[in-house]
Each structure stands twice: as C-alpha cells, then as structure tokens.
Amino acid sequence: MGVKTNILFFCLFINALCTSGKGQHSFVKEAKNGQWRKSKYDFIIVGGGTAGCSLAATLSQKMSVLLLERGGSPLGNGNISYSMENFEANLFDFDSDRSPTQIFISEDGVINARARVLGGGTCLNAGFYTRASSSEVRAMGLEAGLVEQSYRWVESIVAHRPPTNEWQDAVAKGLLEAGVSPYNGFTYDHIPGTKLGGTIFNGTGHRSTAADILVQRGNPRKLTVLLYATVQRLLFSTKDKTRPKVRGVVFKDADGAEQQVFLKGDKSEVIISAGALGSPQLLMLSGIGPAKELKSMGIQVIMDQPAVGKGMADNPMNTIFVPFTTPVPVSLIQVVGITKFGSYIETCSGFRLYETGTTKKDGIILQKVKGPLSKGHLRLDNSTNAEDNPMVKFNYYDHPMDLQSCVKGIRTIQKIIGSRPVKKFIPPSISLNKIMNSSFYAPINLTPKSTEGWGSLEQFCKDTVTTIWHYHGGCQMGSVVDREYRLFGANGVRVIDGSTFLFSPGTNPQATVMMLGRYMGVRILREKLGPSAGV
Ligand SMILES: Cc1cc2nc3c(=O)[nH]c(=O)nc-3n(C[C@H](O)[C@H](O)[C@H](O)COP(=O)(O)OP(=O)(O)OC[C@H]3O[C@@H](n4cnc5c(N)ncnc54)[C@H](O)[C@@H]3O)c2cc1C
C-alpha cells in the first residue's frame, strides 16, 4: 500500500475543513508591500491558530499587536467548505504549500496532519468542544476564576449544542449498557460517564473557528494580521551574554522575500503560538534548543536548552469501523464516554470507510488514551526552513499503562457493538470478529502489522494505532516555560499553545487551547498595565 493511498484513506475520515461566507476584514492582509516596516509593536505573535487568535484578540484591546500567520484566511474563501457534510471536497487539498492542511508522517509510521491557516486546528478539526476537568486546570497551575471567565468568553463566540442524531443516540445508550455511566446529559464539563458535548458547528452545520474570535473580538485600531507570513527565526540582542533579549522576528512574506519586523520597547514581547510542531521548531531555528544538535545543523546557538523538543506526545487512537445496514447521516463527534480507566470513547457516522465498493456510508467508534504517558521527541529534519516539517516521534504505547487503557477501551467498544441499540444498525450477517478483522487490516497507518493477525487486544492496539490529532508538548511548562509561559533563560519571549501541555486536557483539547489564549491575554495585560487594565 503506497503512502499516497494511505494518505487518501486517512483523509476519508479526517474531519475537516473550514468554511466561509464572511467578508474580509481591514486588519487581515496578505504579507505584501512591506506596510509593516514603519511600525513597531508591543507584541508580535507567531501563529494565528487556536491559541494565537484568542490571544491576539485580547491583547489588541489595549496594546498594539502584529499577528503573523503562515497560512491564508478561511474567511470569505469560497474554496473552503465549513460544512460538516461537505468537507471531503477539501480533504485532498494538501498538495499545495498554500492548502490549509499540511500532512506529516511521524517516525512511528502514523500519518498525521497540522494546520496552515488562520484559525489553525479549529479549521481542520472534528469540532468537538469540551472543557478540561477541574483537576487538570489545577495541574496546569491556572487560576480557576479566570479560567471559568475565559471558557465562557470563548463559548459565547464558537461553541454550540449539537443536534442529535440516531447513531449518536444509540452509541450513548450503548455506552451506558457497557457501564460507562451515569448519563450526564449535555455539558461542556469533563465528568466520568457518558455525555453529549459541545461542537463548533452551529445548528445549520456551519463551522465556527478561532478566526471568528479574532475578527469578532480583535480591536481593528491596534491589530495587524499578516497572512502567508512564515516566521523563520526570532532576532535576539546578546549584549547581556547571560540572558538573550528578543528584538523582533525574521519572516518570509507572501512573495517569499525575507523581512524583519521589530518590537517597540523593553516591555514588548514575542509570543510563539505556532502549535506543538511549529513552536519547538521555531525555537530551535532561532538558536534555542539542544546545542549539539543545533551546531550540527549550522545554527548559531543563542541558548543551550535541551528540553526544547522533548515531551512530545500524541494520544493514541484506535478505531473500529462499523458497517451499517442502511446509510446514516453524517455526524462528527458529539457523544463521548469518559471511562475511569483512562480511555475516552467517541463516534462519527456517515463516512465511506470500508473499501466495499458501495456508496454506503458507515460509522466509526474510536477510543483515545488519556494523557498519554508515552513520550517522544522532536528534532529538525535536516532543514533550516520553517516551512518544512520537523521530525517527530511519539513512541505510541511505549508505556504499559497506555496499552492497558486501550485494551479496556476496545473491550468497551466491543460491548457497545453488541448492545441492543447499536446492534440494530449492523447487518446481522456481519460478526464482531469480522468487524475486528476489517478494522485490523484497514490501511490506516504505515506501521508494520503482525503477520499472525491480531492474536490479542494488545496486538490490535499496537498495530492499529492512529492519531486523534491531539499531539502536544515540545515546549513544556516547567522545563521550557515557567508558570506565566515565559521562556526560561531569555527576556521577552513566551510560548502559549498546545506545545506547553504536559497532557491533552479534557477528552479533546481545543476548548482549553482557545481558553488559554484568552486567559493569558488577560493576565499579560494586567501584568503590563496593572490590575485595572479593563479586560
Ligand atoms: C484533523 C484534526 C481533528 C481534530 N479534532 C478535534 C476535535 O474534534 N476537538 C478538539 O478539541 N480538538 C481537535 N483537534 C485538536 C485541536 O484542533 C488542536 O489541539 C488545536 O487546534 C491546537 O492548537 P494550537 O494553537 O496549539 O496550534 P494550531 O491551531 O495548529 O496553531 C498553530 C498556528 O501556527 C501557524 N504557524 C506554525 N508555524 C508558523 C511559523 N513559523 N510562522 C507563522 N505561523 C506559523 C500554523 O499555520 C497554525 O495556524 C483536532 C485536530 C486536527 C488536526
């Protein structure tokens, strides 16, 4: 099976892409004509993604912000569909260096995707919206009151209650029969049991994204957003040999020409929000990372920081493909089972997942491992070009507890498939064993499969591992950034996005990533302007 075929198959069930219908905004422009040269900024934010958009919108209330995003805008782009049903038209659009999806394949052999578009992952993702648990919020060292306010702020713009769907309802009942109880109804909260979570798709199936937060809440008088602006490296002053101070950034503009842009004053900052792959990569390209590795690539070392690129993790996902007797409408993730053994169970319907030669639309039930405990690393892939993917290895199922969570998760899915509400969707001639075999042999990854087939659920978990795209780490809190997300050992740099996470929060992370952008925006304004900053 060629890489291309695997990628195409992978794309049949990635839940993408952005929509449109809205016009352009005066402060969102392509990076052309050097308008930025005359200006200096209080903040330069690298990456207009899930965290970067809510952060920029908040900081721009009081201070000047330049947001540099390497991708284009989803707003007013008729080629990008925001509809759940319609996403397949864009799924194959990853060949161009301007398409919103950038495919990467980790060293584990798992095909993965990262965003390259204003709004970041919220333009590609399955839309499920759900908060972190209160213990996770505490573990992140965040202040509960401001977290609550920040989630609400985000929710007022992008979160919705999903419409119900007969398949999702059946899986919810199946989860309860399988013991994932109680039923907690519709809630954004992360509580053990089965629930209906939120979504960024509204009642008519139209996607809201972090770019909506930016255009609805950004202050046009203080905000400049440049598209197709790929930051290559940060610029440091090393007058103080012991503590580099950031001055600005170098980026490639929309015509591919190298440009520089500078901060205003001593209190100004560069904030990196380039995601779990982009942020550690950019620090390394700027000379901050493991010195030996950087020197071997000819990068001038500004600060030896071995922790950059470490602690990379991707929650393993294993999928059971469920054939339907009759077609079921498209639904992305709505119902989730939060088990007590570290596995989250979710479902989608209406995709053509089996190579059956029919146009029948099937479903999937998946399990995601919480955490995870298995960790990997990221390094530059012999390239000093920020547009190239770095090399990343996640070491899925390296930790035995991750594997045990998966085994229990798959057992629970088997019970769900055997439950009365779910069984009625499946042709009686198709046995559980057949479903497991088809799922085992589906061409979903490039990892070697046991030639003996799946003798055990442990083998099934290892050989069918894919991604749920919740990868994180690389600039982790405690080793690369402090509790205020400031880069250790340097002045004027923070990292605010999923790269700082020690675990993936909630069942799915986007709510917490958007919340974090808002939360840190408020804290930084209070730090710079005093507690009465007025946000
Ligand atoms: C297919 C898919 C499905 C998912 N499904 C869900 C789901 O249903 N629910 C959920 O909660 N989560 C989901 N996620 C995960 C969630 O979307 C991500 O965890 C989240 O978006 C990460 O946010 P971030 O801010 O860390 O990074 P991103 O949103 O990726 O933002 C990083 C931004 O930085 C830009 N950038 C990178 N490098 C540079 C550079 N050098 N210069 C300028 N710009 C740069 C990128 O273009 C991007 O816009 C999914 C993700 C994917 C990809």
The ligand as an ORCA input file, in Angstrom:
! r2SCAN-3c Opt
* xyz 0 1
  C      -7.932     16.807     11.915
  C      -8.000     17.274     13.341
  C      -9.112     16.937     14.126
  C      -9.192     17.376     15.455
  N     -10.364     17.209     16.146
  C     -10.533     17.863     17.330
  C     -11.800     17.929     17.975
  O     -12.810     17.426     17.480
  N     -11.890     18.586     19.165
  C     -10.811     19.156     19.764
  O     -10.951     19.690     20.873
  N      -9.603     19.136     19.159
  C      -9.443     18.543     17.951
  N      -8.241     18.585     17.315
  C      -7.091     19.160     18.022
  C      -7.087     20.683     18.103
  O      -7.622     21.244     16.929
  C      -5.633     21.136     18.348
  O      -5.169     20.549     19.540
  C      -5.509     22.637     18.487
  O      -6.076     23.243     17.348
  C      -4.044     23.050     18.616
  O      -3.964     24.433     18.777
  P      -2.577     25.238     18.770
  O      -2.894     26.663     18.973
  O      -1.629     24.583     19.696
  O      -1.995     25.010     17.305
  P      -2.652     25.380     15.890
  O      -4.094     25.610     15.993
  O      -2.161     24.351     14.939
  O      -1.990     26.792     15.547
  C      -0.670     26.951     15.125
  C      -0.674     28.024     14.030
  O       0.662     28.477     13.839
  C       0.906     28.631     12.458
  N       2.376     28.517     12.296
  C       3.154     27.438     12.534
  N       4.447     27.744     12.303
  C       4.480     29.047     11.917
  C       5.529     29.946     11.530
  N       6.823     29.552     11.509
  N       5.212     31.220     11.168
  C       3.910     31.648     11.181
  N       2.874     30.825     11.535
  C       3.168     29.554     11.906
  C       0.112     27.499     11.811
  O      -0.146     27.762     10.453
  C      -1.147     27.484     12.682
  O      -2.165     28.332     12.180
  C      -8.113     18.129     16.010
  C      -7.004     18.469     15.227
  C      -6.941     18.060     13.905
  C      -5.731     18.460     13.078
*
